[in-house]
Amino acid sequence: MTDHADQKDALRLGELEHLVLLAILRLGDEAYGVPIAEQIKERTGRESSRTAVYVALTRLEKRGLVSSRMGDPTPERGGKARRYFRLEPAAIERIRESKASLERMWEGLDPILG
């Protein structure tokens, strides 16, 4: 494989990563682990553990597709601060490319699928 092909593979999104990015896009400023997992379940029916979501978020952050900030601690005694995530411009571009690729793959299949 060439270096260019290796770079392209590194840019590809896994299914959960893709879903996480779309959930963050929907949630906006309120995007942290629990609502991200809930959004994925609500929209896809797919159960994703918080651990799996946080692993995906860590990968996405290392790749520069998302950034995070710590919020204030929750009001309950001993409450932890939430880590909120937002999409970086590269993530928006990756989502657009992925959508376009899927649309090209779906093109012409409606008659076959009914």
Secondary structure, DSSP 8 states (H G I E B T S, - for coil): --HHHHHHHHH---HHHHHHHHHHHHHGGG--HHHHHHHHHHHH-----HHHHHHHHHHHHHTTSEEEEEEEE-SSTT--EEEEEEE-HHHHHHHHHHHHHHHHHHTT-HHHH-
